[in-house]
């Protein structure tokens, strides 16, 4: 959280060498790797965690996000929809799901996801403005 990503990565990797296998360390390292714009490595770690543990909403969200960042839209949609099935009020999942649906030209699904995002997201920030802008555009396209 301090922005010292390289240092944090070294610490996580060292901890992984010292400790018996820890899915928590892999999960946390993977979320760091996503922030560092290295989603392919994150996918490897998160997939490993998913095979070992019962998937949580957070695990599925991060895995879906990493898959989206690598352009694996269908796999991303599968993970993100599984995440919101567990935790429907997670606005972060809905915004990414909306973007992936939009990229996949699934416009009706994108509109639903952006509406859900706005339902659960209480701030008027750049994400909310993006969702409203996309919804206005989608409404015009869906009416045509």
Protein Blocks (a to p, Z undefined) as FASTA:
>chain_A
ZZpamlmmmmmmmmmmmpccdfklmmmmmmmmmmnopaklmmmmmmmmmmmmccdfklmm
mmmmmmmmnopamlmmmmmmmmmmmmmmlmklmmmmmmmmmmnopaklmmmmmmmmmmmm
mbdcfklmmmmmmmmmmmmmmmZZ
